[in-house]
Amino acid sequence: MSSYARKLGALVATGALIATVAIPAYAVVGSAAAATSNTPSAQTVPLASRVTLGAPARDSYSVTVPVPVPVAVPVVAAVGHTPVSNKYSGITVNPPALTYSGAAVLQYASQFVGVVPYGTGNSPETSFSCDGFTQYVFAGFGISLPRGADHQARLGVRISQADAVGGDLVYWPGQHIGIYDGAGGMYNSPRPGRYVEHVGSLWGSPLFIRLTV
């Protein structure tokens, strides 16, 4: 009887071994996965519950492009006087005398009367401002004057009208300058719209300047 029992036990053990060997590999893996399914890293999120990330929703909007509105630009009239043509190229101007004197200055200055218009220049080819005219005339005698009536007057000494002679400067501080003619008048480039001119009388209370350069 005991011999029979031993044989039966051996058969049971053999069958258990065969059953263990016959278990598929995926069944073992599945069991291992099932054993670890309680850990958070191994959890599987159902597809239906997944959230797809994308661009945030925006409210609809529209852009209104302004239509250009034509603006009427006012026509501004030209400021100043009508431009005056230069007649310098049509005449012959004699060079200044070799010897500097009041009479020589007046003779040289008189050639530009009615020929060169008033402007901002200091050349007969363009225009003469009042200080540009005196600067150009005296430069013909080697006397260098700066621009600006006030600057030119500072290069001389003030004298009385009784002592003034032709070739001295006649000067209105901060306003105007010309060349005294020795007889109560002057040669000067007066204002826009006019040419260099000789006037027989003076206005106001000008100063008389004798150059010392």
Backbone as a ProteinNet text record, in pm:
[ID]
protein_1_A
[PRIMARY]
MSSYARKLGALVATGALIATVAIPAYAVVGSAAAATSNTPSAQTVPLASRVTLGAPARDSYSVTVPVPVPVAVPVVAAVGHTPVSNKYSGITVNPPALTYSGAAVLQYASQFVGVVPYGTGNSPETSFSCDGFTQYVFAGFGISLPRGADHQARLGVRISQADAVGGDLVYWPGQHIGIYDGAGGMYNSPRPGRYVEHVGSLWGSPLFIRLTV
[TERTIARY]
83.5	0	86.8	185.7	277.9	351.2	380.3	446.9	356.2	227.8	130	120.9	127	116.7	237.5	352.2	472.9	466.2	417.6	405.8	307.3	195.1	93	148.4	224.4	284.2	381.9	457.8	553.7	482.8	370.5	295.1	239.2	188.6	131.7	238.8	356.3	467.3	511.2	512.3	552.6	452.1	325.7	220.5	226.2	256	266.4	380	491.8	607.3	575.7	505.8	469.1	375.1	281.7	185.1	256	355.6	429.9	507.1	570.6	649.2	560	436.2	345.8	279.7	295.2	230.5	295.7	219.1	278.8	355.8	454.7	540.2	459.6	364.8	288.2	199.2	162.3	80.6	160.5	289.3	376.6	398.5	424	445	320.9	207.7	82.2	60.6	100.6	85	174.8	298.6	392.8	342	286.3	232.8	116	33	-81	-36.9	75.7	125.9	175.2	221.2	276.1	180.3	57.5	-39.1	-79.2	-45.7	-82.7	13.3	127.5	225.3	183.9	196.5	150.9	219.7	348.9	421.7	375.5	309.6	267.4	122.9	53.1	-87.4	-104.8	-206.3	-238.8	-363.9	-354.8	-469.4	-556.2	-683.9	-772.5	-767	-770.2	-759.8	-869.7	-987	-1099.9	-1081.8	-999.9	-983.7	-862.3	-785	-666.8	-708.1	-624.3	-651.7	-550.7	-597.5	-509.8	-480.9	-351.8	-312.2	-297	-341.6	-329.6	-333.4	-347.4	-352.7	-478	-466.5	-586.5	-688.1	-809.6	-916.6	-910	-935.8	-932.1	-1069.4	-1100.5	-1224.6	-1207.9	-1309.8	-1303.2	-1294.5	-1220.6	-1208.8	-1192.3	-1210	-1192.5	-1110.4	-1037.7	-952.1	-1010.2	-1027.5	-1079.8	-965.2	-934	-825.8	-881.5	-824.4	-877.4	-855.5	-952.7	-943.3	-875.9	-766.4	-698.8	-794.5	-787.8	-871.3	-784	-809.7	-726.5	-736.5	-618.9	-612.9	-577.6	-653.2	-626.9	-511.9	-403.1	-286.5	-300.6	-303.5	-318	-197	-222.1	-114.3	-67	60.8	117.3	188.5	152.3	216.2	362.2	443.9	586.8	607.5	696.5	726	834.6	818.9	920.3	875.5	972.2	943.6	974.2	928.2	954.5	1105.5	1162.4	1306.2	1347.6	1465	1517.1	1633.4	1634.7	1741	1872.1	1980.5	2113	2162.6	2203.3	2248.9	2400.5	2466.6	2612.2	2684.2	2635.8	2705.4	2697.4	2607	2590.9	2667.9	2750.6	2825.3	2973.2	3050	3193.1	3221.3	3278.3	3310.9	3461.2	3501.5	3644	3700.3	3820.9	3881.5	3905.5	3919	3941.8	4078.6	4089.4	4217.4	4324.3	4448.9	4559.1	4582.3	4551.1	4571.5	4438.9	4438.8	4316.6	4290.7	4168.3	4124.7	3973.7	3916.4	3771.4	3710.2	3772.1	3720.4	3724.5	3831.4	3843.6	3736.6	3707.1	3603.2	3468.1	3437.8	3308.7	3299	3405.9	3404.9	3379.9	3446.3	3429.8	3288	3236.9	3104	2995.1	3014.2	2909.3	2881.5	2974	2955	2848	2812.3	2714.4	2572.5	2559.5	2428	2334.9	2218.2	2121.3	2158.5	2262.5	2313.1	2294.8	2334.5	2331.1	2212.4	2129.2	2010.9	2045.9	1955.6	1969.5	1945.1	2021.9	2004.7	2089.7	2121	2202.8	2349.3	2384.7	2520.4	2618.6	2742	2847.8	2931.2	2862.1	2927.8	2833.7	2886.4	2799.3	2741.2	2798.6	2747.3	2619.1	2593	2472.1	2384.1	2425.3	2348	2433.7	2385.8	2452.5	2353.2	2387.4	2320.7	2390.2	2340.2	2405.4	2549.8	2574.5	2710.9	2792	2722.8	2793.5	2847.2	2772.5	2815.4	2939.9	2937.3	3054.2	3173.7	3149.4	3258.4	3327.3	3246.9	3302.9	3379.4	3323.7	3388	3522.7	3527.5	3653.2	3754.9	3705.3	3798.7	3878.4	3819.4	3891.3	4014.5	4021.8	4137	4220.3	4200.1	4278.6	4233.9	4115.2	4064.5	3961.4	3991.1	3904.5	3805.6	3679.3	3573.3	3494	3447.5	3363.2	3221.6	3140.7	2998.9	2931.9	2822.4	2747.6	2780.1	2677	2698.7	2763.8	2718.6	2774.8	2921.6	2956.4	3096.3	3185.8	3137.1	3216.9	3239.4	3136.2	3148	3249.1	3265.2	3358.9	3504.7	3529.3	3667	3710.1	3622	3655.3	3629.8	3646.1	3619.6	3504.5	3427.6	3314.6	3362.3	3308	3339.2	3208.9	3216.6	3096.3	3065.4	2942.8	2906.8	2987.6	3018.8	3097.4	3236.9	3290.8	3425.6	3424.2	3306.4	3298	3324.4	3391.2	3421.9	3376.1	3377.6	3341.7	3430.8	3372.2	3447.6	3438.9	3389	3363.1	3234.4	3210.9	3089.7	2981.4	2858.2	2743.3	2661.1	2621.8	2580.4	2463.1	2363.2	2249.1	2264.7	2300	2328.8	2219.3	2264.7	2173.9	2081.9	2098.5	2003.5	2067.5	2156.7	2198	2335.8	2402.5	2532.5	2551.2	2619	2646.1	2776.3	2804.7	2927.5	2889.3	2936.8	2902.4	2963.8	2883.9	2932.5	2999.4	3002.5	3066.5	2978.6	2856.9	2768.7	2629.6	2618.3	2488.3	2412.6	2469.4	2404.4	2494.8	2460.4	2541.3	2513.5	2606	2589	2557.2	2455.8	2417.2	2332.5	2320.2	2227	2110.8	1994.7	1892.5	1805.1	1730.5	1632.5	1585.2	1512.5	1463.9	1381.4	1401.5	1328.5	1396.2	1511.5	1582.3	1723.7	1786.4	1926.8	2014.1	2145.1	2237.8	2202.3	2204.4	2162.7	2243.2	2233.2	2289.4	2173.1	2168.7	2063.6	2128	2054.9	2111.8	2091.1	2013.2	1990	1981.2	2005.5	2002.4	1881.5	1843.3	1727.5	1769.6	1689.1	1715.1	1843	1908.4	2031.9	2142.3	2199.7	2305.7	2435.7	2524.5	2659.1	2755.6	2865.2	2966.6	3093.8	3144.8	3256.6	3371.8	3489.4	3608.8	3688.7	3714.4	3785.3	3929.4	3981.7	4119.8	4200.2	4149.2	4219.5	4303
-117.4	0	122	125.6	239.2	252.6	143.2	148.4	215.4	187.5	249.7	398.4	434.7	577	653.1	589.3	657.2	678.8	584.1	596.6	706	712.9	815	954.6	969.5	1102.2	1145.5	1047.7	1080.3	1125.4	1062.9	1102.1	1242.1	1275.3	1409	1515.6	1490.4	1588.1	1608.9	1499	1509.3	1590.7	1569.6	1645.6	1792.8	1824	1967.1	2034	1961.3	2017.7	2042	1946.5	1960.7	2078	2094.1	2204.8	2340.7	2344.1	2471.1	2505.9	2409.4	2432.9	2472.9	2425.1	2449.6	2586	2663.9	2796.5	2890.7	2962	3051.3	3165.7	3216.4	3322.5	3449.2	3483.1	3606	3603.3	3476.6	3465.1	3504.4	3471.5	3506.6	3656.2	3713.8	3858	3931.6	3884.3	3946.8	3941.9	3830.7	3818.7	3914.9	3929.8	4022.3	4164.5	4200.8	4335.2	4360.1	4250.7	4265	4283.6	4220.7	4231	4371.5	4442.6	4578	4686.2	4652.8	4750.1	4852.7	4829	4925	5042.2	5035.3	5145.1	5253.2	5385.1	5494.6	5498.8	5464.7	5476.2	5375.9	5270.3	5166.8	5181.3	5287	5302.1	5348.2	5302.6	5339	5425.1	5546.4	5637.3	5600	5580.5	5544.6	5650.4	5610.5	5701	5805.6	5767.5	5859.9	5975.8	5955.3	6061.2	6148.9	6124.4	6204.6	6343	6449.8	6587.4	6627.6	6675.3	6720.2	6869.6	6907.1	7046.7	7115	7236.2	7311.5	7459.7	7544.1	7689.7	7728.6	7825.8	7868	7932	7920.8	7977.5	8128.9	8197.8	8343.2	8394.6	8511.2	8574.7	8625.8	8621.2	8671.2	8823.7	8881.7	9026.1	9065.9	9194.2	9245.5	9373.1	9402.3	9520.6	9615.3	9739.1	9839.2	9928.2	9927.7	10008.7	10145.7	10253.2	10386.5	10423.8	10484.6	10528.4	10665.1	10680.7	10810.9	10921.2	11030.1	11145.7	11255.2	11299.1	11405.3	11532.9	11591.8	11715.2	11829.9	11933.3	12049.4	12129.9	12141.9	12217.8	12360.7	12454.4	12593.2	12641.8	12717.2	12774.8	12900.9	12899.6	13012.7	13102.7	13226.5	13321.5	13341.2	13360.8	13382	13505.3	13489.5	13600.4	13686.9	13814.8	13905.4	13970	14026.1	14098.9	14012.1	14059.5	13989	13988.6	13871.3	13866.6	13965.3	14021.6	14119.3	14056.1	14071.6	14013	14087.6	14016	14073.5	14120.5	14246	14303.1	14309.6	14251.5	14265	14211.9	14099.4	14037.8	14121.6	14219.6	14298.6	14429.5	14454.8	14579.6	14553.5	14654.6	14647.1	14728	14661.4	14726.9	14748.6	14871.8	14903.6	14857.6	14808.7	14766.9	14888.1	14863.8	14977	15041.3	15164.7	15235.2	15168.4	15184.5	15122.9	15190.1	15315.5	15389.3	15406.4	15371.2	15380.6	15525.8	15569.5	15702.3	15703.2	15802.6	15811.7	15827	15908.8	15930.7	15801.9	15723.4	15597.4	15497.7	15495.6	15406.2	15442.2	15572.6	15614.9	15583.1	15604.5	15576.6	15428.7	15343.4	15198.8	15155.9	15207	15169.2	15212.9	15325.9	15380.7	15293.3	15207.2	15124.3	15017	14987.4	14882.1	14937.3	15068.6	15130.7	15090.1	15039.5	14997.4	14870.2	14803	14683.9	14556.7	14561.7	14442.3	14452.8	14349.7	14355.6	14327.2	14369.4	14335.4	14185.8	14125	13983.4	13951.5	13826.4	13784.5	13770	13798.5	13773.6	13885.8	13862	13962.2	13963	13940	13938.2	13998.9	14077.2	14133.9	14028.1	13910.6	13803.9	13742.4	13764.8	13710.1	13822.6	13882.4	13989.2	14053.3	14165.7	14235	14258.9	14212.9	14264.5	14396.1	14471	14599.9	14579.6	14482	14455.4	14379.9	14302.5	14234	14334.4	14442.7	14547.7	14619	14663.9	14732.1	14637.7	14513.6	14416.4	14401	14390	14370.4	14493.5	14611.9	14734.2	14755.1	14742.1	14765.9	14655.1	14533.2	14425.3	14459.1	14541.7	14582.4	14665.4	14719.2	14799.1	14727.2	14599.4	14519.1	14530.6	14584.9	14598.7	14488.3	14401	14285.9	14318.9	14317.6	14341.7	14213.2	14190.6	14073.3	14098.5	13995.8	14015	14068.6	14141.7	14196.6	14342.9	14427	14571.2	14605.1	14544.5	14573.4	14532.9	14418.7	14373.5	14467.2	14516.2	14608.3	14740.8	14791	14918.4	14910.4	14792.8	14779.4	14791.2	14781.6	14791.7	14936.8	15029	15170.8	15251.5	15381.5	15472.3	15564.1	15601.5	15688.7	15833.5	15900	16040.7	16117.4	16246.3	16328.4	16341.3	16377.3	16397.3	16512.2	16611.3	16724.3	16680.9	16578.5	16530.3	16421	16367	16255.9	16302.6	16215.7	16243.1	16125	16144.5	16036.6	15915.1	15797.6	15674.6	15625.8	15710	15661.7	15578.3	15507.9	15426.8	15506.2	15490.1	15545.8	15426.3	15430.9	15307.5	15331.3	15244.5	15240.6	15113.9	15124.1	15005.1	14898.7	14778.3	14664	14663.7	14759.2	14768.2	14774.5	14871.3	14898.7	14964.7	14953.7	15018	15052.7	15163.6	15207.4	15286.3	15343	15420.4	15567.4	15649.6	15792.6	15859.8	15948.3	16013.2	16148.5	16190.5	16317.6	16438.2	16419.4	16533.1	16512.8	16432.1	16410.6	16288.6	16212.4	16092.2	15970.3	15863.2	15740.3	15647.2	15553.4	15438.9	15319.1	15243.6	15128.4	15030.3	14910.8	14810.6	14807.8	14864.4	14901.2	14789.4	14721.2	14624.4	14536	14427.2	14337.6	14411.8	14372.4	14433.8	14556.9	14594.9	14713.3	14674.7	14764.6	14749.9	14836.8	14816.6	14910	15050.1	15145.6	15279.8	15387.2	15507.5	15625.5	15713.5	15747.6	15835.6	15966.4	16075.7	16207.4	16255.4	16181.5	16223.9	16102.1	16123.5	16016.2	16034	15928.9	15934.5	15901.9	15945.7	15913.8	15977.2	15899	15947.3	15843.7	15832.3	15734.2	15775.3	15677.3	15701.6	15700.8	15772.3	15778.1	15712.7	15619.7	15537.2	15551.9	15576.2	15577.1	15450	15376.1	15249.7	15274.7	15189.5	15198.8	15075.7	14998.6	14875.5	14904.4
0	0	0	81	86.4	-43.8	-110	-241	-342.3	-330	-422	-396.6	-272.6	-237.5	-287.7	-277.7	-324.4	-474.8	-548.5	-693.8	-730.3	-656.9	-684.4	-657.5	-551.7	-519.3	-625.7	-679.8	-785	-909.1	-943.9	-1063.2	-1045.8	-929.9	-904.9	-917.3	-862.2	-868.7	-1011.5	-1088.6	-1229.5	-1307.4	-1280.8	-1349.7	-1317	-1194.8	-1156	-1226.8	-1242.4	-1313.4	-1457.9	-1521	-1662.3	-1678.2	-1586.3	-1595.7	-1582.6	-1499.4	-1480.1	-1604.2	-1665.5	-1787	-1900.9	-1905.5	-2017.8	-2012.5	-1903.6	-1895.1	-1995.2	-2080.3	-2181.6	-2115.5	-2190.4	-2136.6	-2114.5	-2209.5	-2194.7	-2073	-2029	-1909.7	-1788.6	-1790.9	-1678.7	-1675	-1793.3	-1800.2	-1757.6	-1803.5	-1765.6	-1616.4	-1558.4	-1414.9	-1342.9	-1395.8	-1333.2	-1345.4	-1463	-1483.3	-1391.7	-1373.8	-1286.1	-1143.3	-1110.7	-975.4	-944.9	-1048.2	-1028.7	-1072.2	-1103.1	-1154.7	-1050.6	-925.1	-821.3	-810.5	-878.9	-873.6	-972.3	-935	-1021.5	-1156.4	-1162.8	-1289.6	-1391.2	-1349	-1442.1	-1481.2	-1430.4	-1463.6	-1606	-1670.1	-1807.5	-1808.2	-1868	-1872.8	-1990.6	-1971.3	-2085.4	-2193.8	-2318.4	-2433	-2431.9	-2389.3	-2392.2	-2296.4	-2192.1	-2092.5	-2118.1	-2222	-2252.1	-2301.8	-2268.8	-2309.3	-2415.3	-2524.7	-2633	-2613.8	-2597.2	-2578.1	-2712.9	-2721.5	-2846.7	-2818.2	-2923.7	-2907.5	-2831.5	-2739.6	-2666.1	-2757.7	-2720.7	-2803.1	-2798.1	-2910.6	-2919.2	-2959.8	-2907.4	-2950.4	-3092.6	-3168.6	-3305.2	-3303.5	-3398.8	-3406.3	-3552.4	-3577.9	-3713.3	-3707.2	-3813.9	-3822.5	-3926.1	-3886	-3978.1	-4024.5	-4151.7	-4207.8	-4242.7	-4183.2	-4213.5	-4359	-4416.4	-4555.2	-4558.9	-4637.6	-4643.3	-4687.1	-4613.8	-4645.5	-4703	-4823.4	-4881.1	-4799.2	-4773.7	-4696	-4788.8	-4781.6	-4865.3	-4805.2	-4879.9	-4834.3	-4883	-4789.6	-4833.3	-4911.2	-5009.9	-5089.7	-5020.1	-4981.2	-4909.7	-5009.1	-5006.2	-5096.1	-5057.8	-5155.4	-5131.7	-5045.4	-4947.7	-4857.4	-4918.4	-4911.3	-4963.9	-5093.4	-5160.1	-5282.8	-5405.3	-5516.6	-5641.4	-5668.4	-5701.4	-5727.4	-5836.3	-5818.8	-5913.7	-5989.2	-6120.3	-6200.6	-6179.9	-6203.4	-6188.3	-6324.5	-6333.1	-6459.8	-6469.5	-6372.5	-6363.4	-6487	-6539.3	-6652.3	-6780.1	-6780.7	-6902.6	-6903.6	-6800.3	-6795.9	-6772.2	-6789.2	-6761	-6633.9	-6535.2	-6408.7	-6404.3	-6386.3	-6377.3	-6243.6	-6242.3	-6115.7	-6027	-5897.5	-5806.9	-5831.6	-5791.5	-5806.6	-5722	-5767.4	-5694.6	-5560	-5551.4	-5427.1	-5355.2	-5228.9	-5148.4	-5109.6	-5134.4	-5092.4	-5088.6	-5021.7	-5015.6	-5152.3	-5235.9	-5370.8	-5451.9	-5435.6	-5509.8	-5464.6	-5336.2	-5283.8	-5344.8	-5349.7	-5405.6	-5554.2	-5626.4	-5769.8	-5795.7	-5718	-5735.2	-5695.5	-5585.6	-5538.1	-5634.4	-5700.8	-5788	-5909.1	-5945.4	-6064.1	-6045.8	-5922.7	-5895.2	-5876.1	-5882.7	-5865.6	-5979.6	-5944.1	-6045	-6117.9	-6072.4	-6142	-6059.2	-5932.7	-5847.2	-5751.1	-5744.8	-5657	-5511.8	-5425.8	-5284	-5265.7	-5176.9	-5143.4	-5022.9	-5008	-4894.2	-4930.2	-5054.8	-5101.4	-5074.4	-5116.7	-5106.9	-5235.1	-5345.1	-5475.3	-5579.1	-5672.4	-5776.4	-5868.5	-5871.6	-5956.5	-5900.1	-5772.2	-5710	-5656.7	-5544.5	-5481.1	-5373.2	-5323.4	-5213	-5099.4	-4979.7	-4861	-4828.9	-4731.8	-4703.1	-4660.4	-4573	-4527.7	-4632.7	-4718.3	-4827.2	-4928.4	-4950.7	-5043.4	-4990.8	-4865.3	-4809.6	-4801.3	-4768.6	-4761.8	-4897	-5003.2	-5135.9	-5183.8	-5163.5	-5211.3	-5142.7	-5013.9	-4942.5	-4966.3	-4997.5	-5030.1	-5155.4	-5244.6	-5365.4	-5335.5	-5214.4	-5173.3	-5068	-5056.6	-4963.2	-4819.3	-4794.4	-4658	-4633.8	-4538.6	-4511.9	-4400.4	-4434.5	-4337.6	-4314.5	-4192.6	-4166.8	-4216.8	-4215.7	-4244.1	-4118.5	-4138.9	-4027.4	-4007.6	-4013.1	-3998.4	-3865	-3757.2	-3625.9	-3617.8	-3676.5	-3674.6	-3755.3	-3865.6	-3946.7	-3872.6	-3807.6	-3736.6	-3622.8	-3563.9	-3452.4	-3497.2	-3625.8	-3675.5	-3696.8	-3669.7	-3688	-3562.7	-3575.2	-3464.1	-3503.2	-3404.6	-3431.4	-3447.8	-3547.9	-3573.4	-3590	-3585.4	-3603.9	-3752	-3783.6	-3923.1	-3984.6	-3903.1	-3953.1	-3995.1	-3931.9	-3965.5	-4071.9	-4099.9	-4194.9	-4337.1	-4413.3	-4553.4	-4637.7	-4765.7	-4856.1	-4833.8	-4828.2	-4804.4	-4661.8	-4568.6	-4433.5	-4434.6	-4325.3	-4313.7	-4242.5	-4288	-4217.8	-4170.2	-4043.2	-3974.9	-3880.8	-3892.6	-3801.5	-3716.8	-3590	-3508.2	-3515.5	-3544.8	-3551.8	-3671.5	-3765.4	-3876	-4014.2	-4034	-4172.1	-4174	-4289.7	-4307.7	-4454.9	-4480.5	-4617.8	-4622.4	-4738.1	-4757.9	-4775.2	-4686.2	-4686.4	-4809.1	-4872.1	-4994.1	-4968	-4841.1	-4806.9	-4827.6	-4875.7	-4905.2	-4847.6	-4744.5	-4680.5	-4729.1	-4821.2	-4873.1	-4859.5	-4929.1	-4920.6	-5037.6	-5056.4	-5146.5	-5057	-5095.9	-5012.8	-5091.8	-5037.2	-5090.6	-4993.6	-5030.9	-4932.3	-4876.8	-4963.2	-4913.1	-5029.2	-4997.6	-5102.9	-5206.8	-5332.2	-5441.7	-5499.5	-5442.5	-5488.9	-5531.3	-5607.3	-5646.3	-5555.7	-5567.9	-5505	-5554	-5463.9	-5502.3	-5429.6	-5483.1	-5417.3	-5375.4	-5245.6	-5195.5	-5150.3	-5173.5	-5143.7	-5002.8	-4922.6	-4784.2	-4694.2	-4567.5	-4468.4	-4377.9	-4310	-4221.8	-4077.9	-3988.2	-3848.5	-3795.9	-3708.3	-3644.6	-3660.9	-3778.7	-3801.1	-3732.6	-3722.3	-3670.2	-3788	-3773.3	-3877.3	-3823.7	-3905.5	-3863.5	-3962.3	-3907.3	-3993.1	-3965.1	-4071.4	-4055.5	-4013.9	-3929.1	-3881.7	-3923	-4015.3	-4057.8	-4182.6
[MASK]
+++++++++++++++++++++++++++++++++++++++++++++++++++++++++++++++++++++++++++++++++++++++++++++++++++++++++++++++++++++++++++++++++++++++++++++++++++++++++++++++++++++++++++++++++++++++++++++++++++++++++++++++++++++

